[in-house]
Amino acid sequence: MSVGSTTATDLVHQIFDLQRTLRCVVAAQLGRVPDLGVAAQGVMRYIGDGEARATHLAARLGVSAPVLSRHIAELEELGYVVRRPDPADGRAQLLALSEGGLVKLREFEEQRSSRLRDYLADWSEEDALEATHVLQKLSTSLKDSIRATAAGSTTTKLSV
């Protein structure tokens, strides 16, 4: 089963509209978290999933090592991230959230959840669960397509 050309075009438009809307939402909220930018908050979320090497985090985030390094330096300076030697490779380091970083991450997530609940006041629980499922499926399909393309697959599922 494949997606038709018109449907794919409509989906691309909806994705771009969602990106623009999210940027507007973020811009409206920036003054509420003065000590940390949105990108660094995103980095914290991924570090909060568990200890990881910077190279692994950069790949997951889809950013270059220098970009991630700047965010990590900012988070370390604020005391939100700690490093320790990787026991599997003494030359590498593992990154993790400090106790303060965990508290700050929970604070960000609660603020975002609260705002989203306000924005979606006219949605049902079922609407939100359905949207979550569809977004997860879309994200997984896009990531799988990107990985297949990067691995040299000859069949590309997506070309935008």
C-alpha positions, -999 to 999 in steps of 0.1 A, spaced: 0 0 0 15 33 -10 6 70 -4 -7 89 -33 11 120 -46 -16 145 -36 -18 129 -1 19 131 3 20 167 -8 -8 175 17 11 157 44 42 177 37 22 209 39 7 198 72 42 190 86 55 224 76 25 241 91 30 222 123 67 232 124 57 269 120 30 266 146 55 250 171 80 278 164 53 303 173 43 285 205 80 283 215 86 320 207 56 329 228 70 309 258 107 318 256 105 345 283 93 319 308 126 299 308 153 326 308 182 304 318 181 278 290 173 278 253 149 254 236 177 235 218 195 229 251 163 217 267 159 192 238 195 180 245 186 176 282 156 154 272 178 130 253 204 129 280 176 123 304 169 90 286 201 76 301 239 80 300 253 83 266 284 93 246 283 127 229 287 110 195 256 89 201 236 119 213 246 140 182 235 112 159 201 109 177 196 146 176 208 149 140 233 176 149 271 180 144 295 173 172 305 210 175 268 221 178 262 194 205 294 204 223 282 240 227 250 228 242 268 204 265 292 231 277 262 254 285 245 226 304 276 218 323 282 254 332 246 255 346 253 223 366 227 202 347 251 177 330 279 157 344 306 136 326 323 104 337 348 81 319 332 54 298 343 21 314 342 5 280 366 30 265 387 52 287 392 78 260 354 84 258 331 101 283 295 94 292 271 122 297 243 122 323 220 147 339 230 158 374 204 157 402 197 194 394 194 186 357 168 159 364 148 184 385 150 210 358 140 185 331 110 174 351 101 211 355 104 217 317 83 187 310 56 196 335 54 232 321 51 219 285 25 193 295 5 219 313 6 244 284 -3 216 259 -33 206 281 -44 242 280 -40 245 242 -58 212 237 -87 219 261 -112 209 234 -95 176 227 -106 143 242 -81 118 257 -88 96 226 -79 125 203 -46 130 221 -38 92 221 -46 90 184 -24 120 176 4 105 196 1 72 178 1 89 143 31 111 152 50 81 165 43 62 134 53 91 112 85 97 131 94 60 130 88 58 92 109 89 86 137 77 108 137 43 92 138 59 57 167 81 66 186 52 81 180 31 50 191 59 28 222 65 49 230 28 48 230 28 10 196 13 4 185 16 -33 149 21 -24 141 54 -8 108 57 9 109 95 12 124 122 -9 114 157 3 
